[in-house]
Amino acid sequence: MRSRIRTALLTALVAATVGSALVAVPSLATEAQTTPPQGAAQPYSAAERFDWGEPLPGPSDEFNYGSPDEPAVPDQSKWSLAGGGVDQCWPGHNENGQRCDKNTRVHGDVLRMVGEANGDSGWLAARSGRQYGRWEARVRSKNTGEPNGREYHPLLIIWPDSDERQQDGEYDYLENGAPGEDCAEAFIHYPHPGTEEIQQEHAEETDCGAALSEWHNVAFEWTPDHVAGFVDGKEWFRYSGGENDVRRCIQCMPSGHQTIQLDNFYGDDLTPATYELDWYREYPAPASPEAEAPSQALGRTINVGNSGELDDALADAQAGDQIVLADGEYEIGGMSDKHGTAEQPIAVVAKNRGKAVISAGQLEVENSSYVTFDGLTWTNSDTLKLTSSNNVRLTRNHFRLTEEESLKWVIIGGENSHHNRIDHNLFEEKRQLGNFITIDGSETQQSQYDRIDNNHFRDIGPRAENEMEAIRVGQSEISESSGHTVIEHNLFENCDGDPEIVSVKSNDNIVRYNTFRTSQGTLSQRHGNRGEFYGNFFLGGGKAGTGGIRIYGQDHKIYNNYFEGLTGTGYDAALQLDGGDVDTSGSLDSHFRVYRASVVHNTFVDNVSNIEIGANYEHPPVDSVMAGNVVAGSQGKLFNELKAPVKHTYAGNIAWPTGSAAVGVDVPAEAIGVVDPLLTKDGSLYRIGEHSPAIDAGAGEYEFVTDDMDGQARVNVADVGADERSTADITRRPLTPADVGPDAP
């Protein structure tokens, strides 16, 4: 969405754009894509004018249900609702008003969003995301009250599936500052790391025709080469490239989905408004196999109501199928050699989220690709397996399996497994050994490039000695392979089953932006090298045995993490750079010595044991760096060298011992300065205050530290600790149950 600082800043940014991005009127676009057939009438739809083919039936919606007398909830097999469900709400844009499901209804041939004077409005998001494609909607918007200068913004957006709008980009291909304006506007955001203020292009329609209070067909095309916008079949912007030293190319979003928004930028006392869609259609990307094969592009919607019909649908599944499960209980079987595509996955989806229950059987998706399971409840007693498959997605499911003995709930493994995603699920109430999620692989290689994000993990325990992690990535036997797994934006609550809440046992993985609340144990790099752990919140709440991060191995990066109220020591300390029982070689199930760990810009507040070095085993860490950390506490040693590290560097840290606490090591002030960092409680966290000595006091430059725990850019010399004092918008914060799981945004 656009910055609150609107016209002047945007104009300046567009004028200063560096790179190859171009604004193109239709005459500048390629003839093959913008010239209608000779002699044809000028249609008012981009899809018709440029022969985009048939719309994809799964995500497209003609809104031909409901009625003016009995408005209908939007089809939940296609759309995610505001607030996460029927009649629910969540905060609006920048906490202004609320986005409420009740404000978006289908009234018989039209979808209507209502913006109220009190600031509450509508919102809708497509349940399917992808990289590249074409989108078109017939829209109009208008004020229904006297304009007062506080007007709603109607938008059509391709929003990144990651929810990281700076990192991955955002395409607001229709965004106006008020309903019914004369000309369309668009704001197309570059993917960039968040270190720059704004990186975007602003387009304004010039040949406008009727005002936007009248019906118009607004379309967007996204390919590997460009992004382009259309109004009533006429191209009005096109951008390509534009990458430079602070941003990636404008068309380089990894994947995204449609959102429809009527946004509140002001709070309350808004001009009431409506935003309407006559229809919404998605199309394959140009030059894709689907665009060239209409028989495949049509897809099918297959409604099933019992286990036999479900088995038949899975056995006969093909690209583009939408297998919709009616409310009820099902026994499920396997699925082998079934292949969707990026633009036409095979989707197995609950008609009403959570009400199609898998109560028996075992699902194994084997040697398959581009298959999605969406909105189901799983109470069966067998492991869900993704075997030798890729691009399989488990999204917005509720897992509460029935356990009588040790059971792993979800396993990803097999040869040639890669790019699978587990997101927006709830995993809860695990009482037997086994993991919620296990990522294995072949005999020699872990599954690669899998992603676990936006899930809610809660209530696993009681504590076992081993084999009860919430997530295990890799295993000892294949720990020398690289996983490239990303675990991000998850909430862990009362995950008490194992000394390791998350156990990483391979190379080259990332664990970031997660929140661990009152969970016993640690995030552990048990085996493997080159792990990255950043932007995580560890909140112990004083609960016994709560810990932070523990590492073994080489070249790990630990930064921008926040640790508070943790009570664990030893294995469960807030941070444990542990000793090794072997140096650089030994049995693969050994604890390998730590080399070259970078522990920078973290904040520790009121933990029983903050930073420990070498608590266990004989070989202490070597060549590691601790720099720019804030450590404040009232007991024990803030820096506790249980074994003296070798060639260890302290630089620019701040220690503030109170009560019975001590710094714990005798080093110069430039290594660890003993000074009050002036931490102040801001909401649920302690941040550095206005006159803190931590401001602009970081020692050294670490190119991987580009922002802070809040997602605010590090500017000039970085502040000490996880927090950069800034007035920029906070884009990341400790997660709550409303932020994750099946009903989250």
N, C-alpha and C positions, 0 to 999 in steps of 0.2 A: 504494500500500500504506500501511497505517497507520503512524503515527509509532511509534518505539520507546518513547516516553513515552506510555503508553496511557490508562488509564481517567480519571484525574483531569484531565489536560490536555484530553482530548476532551470530557469533560462540561462543563468550563468554556467551551470554544469553542462548543459547541452552545448553551449558555445565552446566550452573548454574540452569537449570530448577528444580523446586521443585514440588513434587506432584506425581500423578499417571499417567501422560501422557506418552505414549510409542510410539516410532517409530517402526512400524512393517513391515517386509517384508512379501510377500504372505504366506510363510509357517507359520507365527505366527498368521495369521487371522483365524477366525473360519471356519471350513470345510464347514458349510452350506452356507456360503456367498462367498467363494472364490474357491471352488473346482468345476470345470466343470463336467457335466455328464460323467460317465464312457464311454470311447470309442468315445467321441465326438471330432471333430476337434477343434484345438485351434483357436478360433475366435479372431479378433482384436478389438472387441468392448466389453466393460465391460457389457453393457446391454444384449448382446447376450450370453456372457460367463456365466453370473450369473443369466440369465433368469429374467431380470427386468420387462418383460412384454411389453405392448404397450406404446409408449410415449404418454403423455398427449397432446391432439391436440390443446388446447387453447394456451399455451405458446410456444410449439415447433414450429420450423420453418425449412423447408427444403430448403428455399431460391431458390425455383423453379419459380421465376418470374424475370422480367427485362431481359435485354440482354446486350451484350457488346456494341452494338450501342446505346441503350437507357437504361442506368442503372436506376433502380427504387429505390425510397425511401423505407427503410425497413417498413414492415407492421405495421402501427401505432396502430392496435388493439392488437399487441403483444409487441411493443417496444416503449419506450420513446426516443426521439431524442436529440442529443446534441443541446444546445442552446434553447431547449424547443419547437422547431418547424423546419419546412423545411427551409433550407438555413440560419439558425441562428447559432450563436456561443456564447459560454461563456468561462470564463477563464479556462485554463488547470490546470493540477496537480500543486499545490503550486504556482499558478499564472504564470506558465511557458507556454508560447504560448497560443493557444486557442484550445478548443474542438469544432469542427464545424460539423454541420450536413452534409454538402456537402462532407466531407471526408469519409463518410460511405455510400456505395451504394451496391445494389444487381445487379450483372452483368449477371444474368442468370445462376442459379445453384451454385453461389458462392457469399458470402458477402465479400466485400473488404473494409478494412480500409486503408487509405493512410496517412502516416506521411510525412510532407513536410520539406524541409530544413529550412524554416522560423520558425518552431516550432509548426505549426498548425497540428492537427491530428484528429482522429475519436474517437467516444464514443457511446455506446448504452447500454440501461438498460431495462430489462424485466419489463413489467407493472404489473406483478403479483408477490407477495411475499408470503412466507409461512415459517412455521417452520418444518423442516425435509423434506427429499426427496432425489432424485438422479438427477444428471445433467450430460450430456455428449455432447461434441462438437468435430467435426473433424476440426482441425486447422493446419495452417502452417504460418510461418513468415519469412521474409527475408529482408535484406538491398537491396535497389535499387540504392544506390550510394556507393562510396568508404568509408569504415569505417574511422571515424576521432576521435573515442573515445567518441563521444557524440551521443549515440545511443538510440533509443526508447525502451521502456519496453513493451512487449506484455503481457496482463493479462487476466485471467478469474477469476472473483471474485463473491462470494456471499456477497453482501453488505447489512448491516443492514437496515431494513425498516425505522428505527428511524433516520437514518443518523448520529447516535452517535457511531462512529466506536470504540472508546475506551470503552465507557460504555457497549455496546452490542456486541462487537467483530466484526471480519472481517475475511473472509476465502478467501485468495488469493491462490486458488488451482492450478493456474499456474501463475508464475511471474518470468520472466527472465530479466536479465540486458541488453540484446540485442536480436534482432531478430535472428532466425536460430541458436541458440547456440546448443551445442552437447547434453546437458542433461537438463531435466526439473527441475525447482525449485518451491517451494511453501512456503508461509509465512502464517501461521494460527494463528490469533490473539485471545488471551483470552479476554472475557469481563472483564473489570476492571474499577475502578472509575477515572482513569486518574491521580492518584497520583504517579504512577510509570512511569519510562521512557518508557520502552517497555515491553510488556508481550506477547510473541509469541513463536511459534515453527518454525524452518526453516528446510525444507526437501530438500534434493538433490537426484535426481535419480542416481542410480549407474549402473544398467544394461540398458544402454541408447539406443542401437540400432542406427537407422539413426538420423541425426541431425534434429532439429526442423524446418528446412527449408523444410523438407518433410512432407507429411500428417501424422498426428497422431490423435488418438482418446483419448481425455483427459476427465476424468470423476471424479465426486465427489459424495460421499455418506455421508449423514448427518442423524443421528438417535438420539434418546434420550440417547444412550450409547456411541457413538463415531462419529468421522469424519474420512473419509478415501479417498485417492486419487488413481487414476488408470491411466496408460498410456498404450494404446493398449491392454486393457483387463488384465493388470498385476497390482496388487496392489503394490504401492511403498511408501505409508505412511499411518499410522493409529495413531490417538491420542484419548485419553479418559481421562476424569477427569482433574487432574492437578490443582484443586482448592487449594488455600491456603489463608492466611490472607489478601492478596492484590488483589485477582482475583477470579472469578467464574470459573466453569468447562469449558473446551474448547468448548464443544458442547452446551453450554447454551445460545447462541444467541436467543433472543425472536422470531425473524422472519427476513427473508432476501430475497433478490432477486438477480438474475444474472445481472452482468454488464460485458461488453466486452470493453476493453480499450487498447489503444496504447499510453502509457503515456510518457510525456516529463519531464525529470528531470533536464534539463540544461538551458532552455531559448530559444536561437536561434542557428543558425549554426549547425543543427543536420544532421546526416546521413539520407537521405530519406529512407523510408521503407514501406512495405505493410504487412498487417496482414489479413489472409483470413480464413473464415469458410465455409466449404462445407455444413454442417448442424448443427443444434442445437436442442437438445431434453431434455425434462424434464420427470421424472418418479415419481410415488408415492413413499413415504417412504416405506421401507421394513416392512412387518408384519402389514401394514395398511389394513383397510377394502377394500380400492380400489385395493390394490395389490392382494387380494384374490378373487376379483370379477371382472374379465375382462370385463364383460358386462357393468359395471358402469365405469370402468377406461377409456373406449374408448371416452366417452363424445361426444358432437355434436357441430357443428357450424351451427347456424341458422341465415340466412341473412333475414332481414326484411326491407321493403321499404315503409310501410304505417301503419296507426294506427291499422287497423284490424289485420294485421300480427303481430304487436307488442303485442296486447292483447292476441292473440292465443299463442304466444311464452311464455308470462308470465304465462298464465294459464296452460301450459304444461311443465313448466320448471322443470328440474331435475339436480342432481349433475353433474357438469362438462360441462353444457351447456354454450356456448359462443353465446349470442344473439347480433348480430352485426347490428347496425342501420345505414342505408345509409343516405347520406345528405338529409335534408328536415325537415319539421315540422310534429309533432306528437301530438296526444291526448293520454294521458296515463291513465290507470286504476289501480286498486289495485292488490295486490299480497299477497296471504294468504297460510299458511301451505306449504311453499316451503323450501326445505333444501338442501344446498350444503354441502360440507365438507371442512376442512381446506386445503386439497390438491386439491380439485375440487370444488371451489365455483361456484355458478351460476353467470355468468358475463354478465351484460347488458352494452355494450360498443359502443361508436360511431366509425364508420369506419374511419372517419376523425375527430379528436378532435375538439369540438366546433361547428361542422356543422350539427349535429343532434339536433334539437331544440324541446324541450317539451313546446309547446305553449298553450296547453289546457289540462283539466282534472286534476285529483288529484292522486298522488301515495301514497298509504299507504301499507307499508310492514308489515304484521301482522303475528305473531306467526311463524316466519321464521328464518333461520340461514344461515350464509355463503353466502350472496348475495352481489354483488358489482355492483355499478352504476358508470361508468367510462367515462369521456370525453364528457358529455352531456351539452347543454346549456338549462337553465330553465328560461322561460319568462311567464309561466302560472300564475294564480292568486289564487292558493290554496296551503295550507300547505303540505309539504312533511313530512309524518309521519312514524316513525319507532316504531312500537307498539309491546310490548311483544316479542321482537326479540333479537337475539344475533349475534355478528360477522357480522353485516351488515356494508358495507363500502361505503361511498360516496367519490370518489376520482377524482380529475382533472376535476371537473365540474365548470361551470360558472353560478352563480345564480344572476339574475337581474329580479326578479318577478314583475309582473304588479299589482299595488296596487291602490285600490279605497277607502279602509278603513283599519282599524287596521288588521294586518296580521303577524302572526309568520311564518317564512319561513321554518324552519326545526325543528321538535319536536321529541325528543327521550323520550319514556315513556312506561307505562303499566307494568304489573307484569312480573317478571322474565326477565327484560331487562338488558343486560350486554354486555360488550366487543364489543361495536360498535365503529367505527372509521370514523371521518370526516377529510379528509386531502387533501392538495394541491388543494383547491378550491378557486375561487374568488367570494366573496360576495360584492355587491356594489349597490349604489344608492337606499337607503331605506329612504322613506319620510313619512311613516305612522307609528303609534304605532305598537309595536311588536318587537320581537328579530330576528336577523339573525338565531341564534341557541338557542334552549331551551332544557335543559335536565330536564325532570320531572321523573315520576316513577309511582308507584302504590299509593294507599291512605296512605301507611305507609312507603314505602321504595323508595328512589331514585334509578334510573338506576345506575348500578355500573360498574366500570372499563372501562368507555368510554374514548376515546382519541380524542382530537381536535388538529391537528398539521399541520404546514406548509401551513396554509391558509392565504389569503389576505383579510382583512376586510377594506372597505373604504367607506367614504361618506354616513354616516347615520346622519340624522338630519332634521329639526332644533331641538333645545333642547326642550325636554318635561320634565315634573316634574317626570314622572315615566313610566315604561313599554316600554322603547326603548333602552335597553342595546344591545350591539352587541352580547354578550353571557350571558345567565343566567343559572347557574348550581344549581338545587334544587329549593325549594320554602319553604315558612314559615311553611306550614302545615307538611312537612316531613323533616324539617331541623335538627331533632335529629338523622336522619339516616346518614350512611356513604356512600359517593359516590365513593371515590377512583378515581375520574376523573383526567386526566392529560391534561392540556392545555399548549402546548409548541410550540416554533418555529413559532409563528404566527406574522403577521404584521398588526397593527391597524393604519390606517391613516384617519384623519378627522372623527373620530367616535365621534360625538357631540350630539347624541340623548338623552342621559340620564346622570344624575349625576354619574351613575355607568357604565363605559364602559364594564366591566366584573363584574357580580354580583354573588358571591358564597354564597349559602344558604344551606350548609350541612357540614358534618364533613369529614375530612381526604381527602382533595383534594390538588393537586399540580398545581401551575401556574409558569412556568419557561421558560426562554430563549426567551421571547417574546419581541417585540419592539413596543412601543406606540409613534407615531409621531403626533404632533399637534392635539391631541385629547382631547376634553373637558371632564372632569370628572375623575374618578379614577377606579383602580382595587380595588374592595371592598369585604372584607369578611363580608357580611351583617349578616349572621347567621352561627352558627356552630363553631366547635372547631378543633384544630390540623391542620390548614392550613399551607402550605409551599409556600412561594413566593420568588423565587431566580433567579438570573441571568437575570433579565429583564432590558430593557433600556427604560426610560421615557424621551422623547425628546420633549420639549414644543415649542421650536423655538420662544418663546416670545408671543405665541398666547394666547389670553384672556381665562381664565377658565381652562387651562390645569393643570392636577393634577397627582398624583402618586398612593399611596396605602393608603387605609383607612380600619381599622379593628375594629371588636367587637368580643367578645368571648374569649376562653381560649386556651393557649398553641400553639400559632402561632409562626412560624419561618420566619423571613424576613432578607435575607442576599444576598450579592453579587449583589445588584441592583444599577443601575446608574441613577441619576435624574439630569437633566440639563434643564435650560431655562423654567421652569414651573412657571406659574403666579398665580395659584389658591391659595386660602386661605380657612381656615375653612374646610368644607367638601372636598374641592378640593386641600388641601395642598399637598406638595410633599410627606409627610408622616403624617398621622393622626392616632395616638393612641387615639381613641375617648373615651369620657365618655359614660356611659350607663344609660338608663332610668329605667333599672331593674338591680338587682345584679345577682344572679344565678338562679332565677326562675321568671316566669312571662309568659305573653302571648307570643306565639311563634313568633309573628310579632314585638316583642320589640327589642330594641337595648341592647344586653347583655353586661355587664361590662367586660372589658378586664382583664384577669388574665394571668400572666406568659408569656408574649410576649417576644421573643428574637429578638432584632433588632441589628444585628452585621454585620460588614464589608460591609457597604454600602457607596457610594460616592454621595454627594450632591454638585452641582456647580451652582451658580448664579440663584437660584430660589427666587421668591418673598417671599415665606414662606416655610422653609425647614422642620423642625420637629416640629409638634404641638402635645401637649398632653392635652386631655380633652376639646376640643373646644366646645363640645355640651353635653347636658344632665348632670345629677347630680352626677353620681358615677364615680370618676376618676380611671384610671388603677391601678392594684395592682400587686406587686411582679414581675415587668418586668425589663428587662435588656437592656441597650443600651451600646454596647461595640465595639470598633474598627472601628468607623465610621469617615469618613472625611466629614466635613461640611464647605464649603467656600461660602461666599456671601457678597453682598454689601448693603443689606437693611434688616431692621427688626431684630428680635431675631432669631438667628440660632437654638437655642433650646428654644421653647416657651411653658412654662407650663401654659396654661390657667386655669387649675385646678391642684393643687399640687398632683402628683401621690403618692401612698401609698407604702412604702417599695421598692422604686425604686432604681436601681443600675445604675450608670454611671461608665464606666471603659475604659481607654485607647483610648478615642475619641480625635480627633483633630478638633479644631474650628479655622477658620481664617476669622474673620470679617474685612471687608474693607468698605470704604465709610461711610455710616450712620449705618451700621450693628453693632449689639452687640452680645456677646455670649448668653446672655439671662438668664443664671442661674449662681449662685454663688457656685461653687464646687471646690474641690482641683484640682491641675494640673494633678494628676494621673487619675482623673476621666474625665476631659476635659482639654487637654493641648492647650493653645493658642499659636500657632506657625504656620509659613508658611509651608504648606505641599509640596511646590515647584511643584505644578501641572503644567504640560506642555501639550500643545495641540499636540496630536498625531493622525493625520487624523481627524476624526470627534469627538474624545473624549479627555478629559483631563485625563492624567495618572500621577502617581507620578514620579518625576524626579530622576536623578542618585543619588543625595545626599539628597533625601527627608528624613526628620525625621520619616516618616511613615514606612520606611523599617525596618522589623524585630521588630516592636514596638507594635504588637498586645498584648492585655491583656486577659489572660484566654485562655482556649482551648475549642473549640466547634467542636466536632467530626463530625458534619454534614458539616462543612466548609472544603472541601477537595481540591477545586480548586477556581479560581477567575472568574470574569465576562467574561474573554477571554477564559476560559477553560484551563488555565495554572495552574499547580499544586501549591498548597500552600506548601512551604518547610520550614523546621525549624520552627521558630516563624513567624506566618503569618504577612504580612504587613497590616497596617491600611488602611481601605477603601475597595472598591470593586476590586481594581487592585493589583495584586501581580507583583512586578517588576521582569521580567523574560525574558530570550532569547528564551524560548520554543516557538514552533509554536502556533499562535493564531488560535483556532478552533471555536470560537464563536465571533460574532461581531454584531453591529446593523444591522437588516435586511433591505433589499431594495426590491422593487417589483420584481426584477430579482431572488430573493432567494426563493420566495413563489408562491403559486398559481398553476394553471394548467400546465404551461410550465416550471416550475422550475426543477432543477435536481432531 
